[in-house]
Amino acid sequence: MTAAGLNVFAGIDAGSSCSKLGYSDNLGTRIIARSDGQDFLTLREEAEIFFDEPVFSCVIAVHDDMPSRQREALRVNAVNSGFRDTEIISQHEALTLGLNDETRTLICDFGASRCDFVLVEAGEVIDCDSVDVCGDMFDKIFAGYLCELKLMKKIDDVILSEAKRIKHILSNEDSRLWHNVNILRDDFERLIYFPVKRASHTLHRFMRVFSPERVILTGGCAKIPLVRELFTGSEVVDDVIVKGASLKGLSLSKQEARKNIADSVSRIRALRAEILRIEDGLTRSQKDKLYILFRQAEGINDSGIITMMENLIREIKNA
């Protein structure tokens, strides 16, 4: 939990099929909410349940090549969902922040809409590439297979949803009974073998050219056993993008806190100077009252002190 009254900057990994919201502090990063697509309202509501206070600010990580028009639409979506203060950063920046690693690292973000390869070292992006192999492609291929089993001529939304559901199940189980047909994980992996193999060629090219010290595999497709098998030498790290967005949010939160403190100190100094100017013309009883009011201010936070000093000045001037 955060202290009451502090603004929470949540980090969001805005995936095309699933978005995740996390929060970072000195205890680490925690994923506290997930939603289908880019349902920011659900994410914000879940965050407010977790923190038991309003959440108005977020940092959203998006694909680096997302057009500015789409970014603005995403920002408007977030604002309409209650995130008044919204910062949008690239997934490359989120990845480097989330890793916090000085070594030469190849990150393979195998998600629903694409497979990105990013080579970073000491927080800098050295090279990047992407291939059009993704979870959405696997869903369509698998849905076509299910259509054949049911003797259907066309893929509809129901079959596509079933394909996605069974795909997730087969990441953890060897088989699943569907309409009296036992569907094996091997059946699914046989269908997607060549697309995954094509994506792995890009991985091996990066490894051959750059010799990274570490290879990170992340994204929704990293849960598929075949992907982990063909992306040999990679280390599966979940939620690194949302972690990076959360850490960016933590940095912004600290900046805002420092600015608020600086503003408060400046305002208190100005009010004290004004009181000193007024004090010269005060009577003895008014000075005693001034002393008592200042003693009452001990232990009050800056905003309370400012309010008390402003009321004190107003009261003395009107006396």
N, C-alpha and C positions, 0 to 999 in steps of 0.2 A: 504493500500500500504506500501511497505517497502522502506527504504531509498535507493537511487540509489547507486549501487556498492556493496551492502551487499548480501551475498550468502543466498538464501532462502532454508531452509531445510523443504521440504514438508513431511507430514505424509501420508502413504497409508495403507488402510485396504485391503489386497489382497484376496478378496473373490473369490470363484470358479465361481460364476455366475455373480457377480457384485463387482467391486472394487471402492473404494472411496478415494479421496485425500482431505486432510484438511491442515490448517495452523493455528498455535497458536502464539499469542503474548500477550502483556499485556491487550489487549481488549477481550481476550478469544479465542475460537476455532471456525473456520468457515469451513464448507464443501464447497469447491469451484469447485469440478469436480467429475463426476461419469462416469464409463464406463462399458460396458459388458465384463465379464470375466476379464482377466489381460492385458488389452490394455493400457500399460504404456505410449505409444506414445501419445494417445489421452489425458491422464491425464496430461502429461507434457505440451502439447500444450495449454490445457485449463488453466493450471496454469500460463503460460507465458502471456496469454491474460489477466488474472486477475491482475498479478503483473506488466505487461507492462515492463518486463525485463526477461533475460534468467534465467531459473531454472535448476540447474545442480545437486542438491542433494536431497536425499529422505531417509526416514526411512520406511521400509516395515514390517508390522506385519503379521506373518504367523502362521499356526497351530504349536503347540509345537512339535508334533511328525513328522513333515515334514522331510523326509530323506535329508541328506546333499547334495545328488546329485540333488534333486529337488530344494533345496534352491540355489544351485549354478546356476542352469538353470534359476531360477527366477532373480537372480542377473544379469546374462548375458542379459536376456531380458530387464531389466531396463537400463543397460549400453547401449545396442544397441538402446534404445529409447531416449537416450540423458542424462540420469541420471548418470553422471560420478562418483559421490560419492554416494554409496549406502550402507546403514546400514540395516541389517535384524535382527528383534527382534521377540520374541515369542508373541503370542496373550495374554498369561498370563501376561507378563510384561506390554503390552499395556493396558490391562484391569486394572491393579493395578494403573498405572500412570493416566489413564483416570478417574478413580473413585476418587482418591486422598482423600480417606476416611479411618479413623483409625478404624472404627467399624468393627465387624465381618459381612462380606457381602457375600452372595451367588449370583454368577453371572451365569445366564443361557443364553448362547449364542446359539440361535436357528437359524442356518443358512441354506444355500442351500445344504451343503454336510454333515453336522452332527449337533448334539446338544451337546454342551459342558457345563459341570457344574464345576465351579471353586469357591472354598471357600477361601476368602482372609481376612486377618486381619492385620492391621498396615503395609500394603504393602507386606506382606508375604503370599505365597500360602500355605494353610493348607492341603487341599485335593482337588482332582479333579476326574472327571469321564466323560464319554461320552456315548451316545447311538446312534445307527445307524438309527435314525429317523430324517428326514431332508426335506427341500423344494424340492429337486430333486425327492425324493420318492413320495411326494404329486403330483408332476407334472405327474409322470408315472401312478399313480393310477387314476388321473383325466383324463389323456389322454385315458386310457382304457375305461373309462365311455363314453367319447366322441366318441370313435370308435364304441361302441355298438349303440349309437344313430344314427350314420351314416351307420350302418351295414357294417363296415369295419372289415377285419380279422386281420390287423396288424397295430401297431402304427408306424407312420412315423414321420419325422422331422417336417412336417407341423402341424400335429395334436399335437405333443408335444409342439410346439411353441404356438399354440392356447390355449392349456391347461394352460400354464404358464401365458399367457396374461389374460385369463378369471379369473384365480385364483387371480391375482392382483386386477382386477376390483371388484370381489366379496368380497374383504377385505373392500371395501368402499360402496358397493351397495348390495341391497337385491337380485337382479336378473339381468340377462343379456340375451337378445335375441340372439340366435346363430343358424343360418340356420333354422329359423322359429320355433325354440324350445326355450321355456323360461326356462333357467337354473337358479335355485334358489341357494342362498348361502347355504341353508339347504341341498341341494343335495350334494354339495361339502363337507360340514362339516360332513355329514353322512359317506362319503367315508373315511375320514381321522381320524375319531373319535378315533378308537382303537389305531392307532400308536401314536397319540398325548397323549392319556391316558397312554400309556406305558411310554412315556417320562416323564409324570408328576409324575409317581411312583418314579423315581429317584429324582425328586425335593423334594417330600415329605419325602424320606429317608434321604436326607441331612438335611431337616428341623427338623426331629425327632432326629437325632443323634447329630447335632451341634447347633441347636437353633440359627440360624443367626438373627442378629438384623435388617438386611435389605436384601431384595431379589430383584435383578435386572434382568429384562428380556430384552434382546437385540437381534439383528440379524434380517434378513429379515422376518422370520416366525412370529416374534413378532407382525407383522401387521395383522395377521389372528385372527379374533375375537374369534374363538374357542380356540386357543392357549392361548390368554389372559384370557379366562374364566376358563380353566382347570389349568392354572398355577396360582392358587389363591394366593393372598397375595403378588404378585410380582408387581414391579414398572417398567413400560416400559421406558427404557432410550435408545434412538437411538444414534448410531454412537459413542459409548464409546470407541471402539477399535481404530478407526481412530483418535479420540481425544488423546488417549494415545500415538499413534505413532507420532502425531504432537508435543506433549509436549516433547517427546524424541528428536525430531528434533530441537525444540527450545533450549533444553539443549545443544545439540551438536553445534548449531549455536553460543551460548554464549561462549562455550569452545574455538571454533575456533577464535572468536573475541578477547578473552583474550590472546590466543597464538599469534595472529597477533600483538597485542599491545605490548606484551612482546618482540617479535622479533624486532619490530620497535624501542623500547626504547633501546634495547641492541645495535642495529646497530647505532643509533644516538650517544650513548655514545662512541662507538669505533671511529666514524668519528670525534667527538669533540676532542678526545685524539690525533688523528692524526693531526688535525688542530693546536692544541696547540704545538705539536712538530715542525710543519712547521713554526708557527708564530714567533718563536725565531729568525729565520734567515731572516725574511721579512724586506724589506725597509719600510720607512714611508708611501710612496704612496701605497704600497701593503697592509699595515695594514689598511689604510683608505678604500681601496676597500673591504677588508675583513669585516669591520664594516658596510659598505653600503649593502653588500650582506646579512649579517645577519639581518639587519633591514628589508630587503625585504622579509625575510623568515617568519616574524611575521604573524600569522593568517593562514599560510599554514598547511595542514594536514601532518601527519608523513611521508607519502610516498613522498610528495612534498619537505619536508625539506631534506629527505635523498638524493633525486635526486639533489637538489641544493648544498648540501654539497659535494657530490661526484664530481659534475661539478666544484665546487670551488677548491677542492684539485687538480683536474686534471689541471685546468687553472694555478694555482700557480706553480705547478711542471714544467709546460711547459713554464713558463714565462722566 
